[in-house]
Every structure is written in structure tokens, then in C-alpha cells.
Amino acid sequence: MIVNKVIYHCPKCDSANVVKNGKNSAGSQQFLCKDCGKSAVLYPKYQRSEAEKAQILSTYHERPSMRGVARLYHLSRNTLKSMLKKK
């Protein structure tokens, strides 16, 4: 019998003291760091590239509504707000 032992590391503090913490609404496994308290998905299914993010922000700066941009690119308004705060 072959057993693969996987050690997960926290993306915030790089600690190995990480435990499973249920699943999110998309069905991805959540993990909780016992050292810093961060709860996150360690391997998200989809992340937007920098080019896609730049295109979304340029579309927003052409003066359409935030709701329209969110609907056009299939993302939540909260995600769009956080992208705007980072820029």
C-alpha cells in the first residue's frame, strides 16, 4: 500500500500547522492555520491573470456602472471593489 503524505503550508505565515476547515460554497476544501488564524482555500480552482484584471479595470474606467461590469465579466461587485482598492 502506497501512502502519500501531503503537508500543507499557510499562504500568510508559511506555517505547517494547518487543518481542514470544511468546504466553501463552491465545494472547495477550506483550511485553517492554527498559528495566524487565516482561513483560505489553498489551491483555488480559478484565478484571473493580470491581463484580465487590467482589462476589467479599463472597462470600468470607461464609465459604465459597477453592476454592469460585474455582470459582463461574471464576478461579484465585492471582488470588483477590492480590485479597485488595490489599484
Secondary structure, DSSP 4 states (H G I P E B T S, - for coil): ----------TTT--S-EEEEEE-TTSPEEEEETTT--EE-SS-S----HHHHHHHHHHHTTS--HHHHHHHHT--HHHHHHHHHH-
